[in-house]
């Protein structure tokens, strides 16, 4: 009997040893769940307040679109537009000239002995640069045509 009476107190002692750690874990879980619920409530409150501001946001957007024409005219002034178009045009033409020079030197008969096959990545990048330069020149021409039709001058 003494052997059986000694086992239950040991089990109780081991349960008591783990009890503070379990209590700490439970308190941590409760604290974090409380924080998450407070955060969820704050998000809910934020969207409820935002819903109330819907009319104000819509009216502000309507007023902003009326002011956009004035701002657009200010940014579309020749002192900004002409240098930007000139830089875009010069950059695109320079890019095309450099690509042309690279392709000509690569295919030159004197370069055949040292020619190394071009990697697919490099070819893709060259084609992308070519396509972007052509697209930029197309956009510049479309912008100039529409500008001439709208304002009757370049």
Residue pairs with C-beta under 8 A, 6 or more apart in sequence:
81 147
85 140
85 143
85 144
88 136
88 140
89 137
89 140
91 136
92 133
92 134
92 136
92 137
92 140
93 133
93 137
95 129
95 130
95 132
95 133
96 130
96 133
96 134
99 126
99 129
99 130
99 133
102 126
103 126
105 111
106 115
106 118
144 154
147 154
148 154
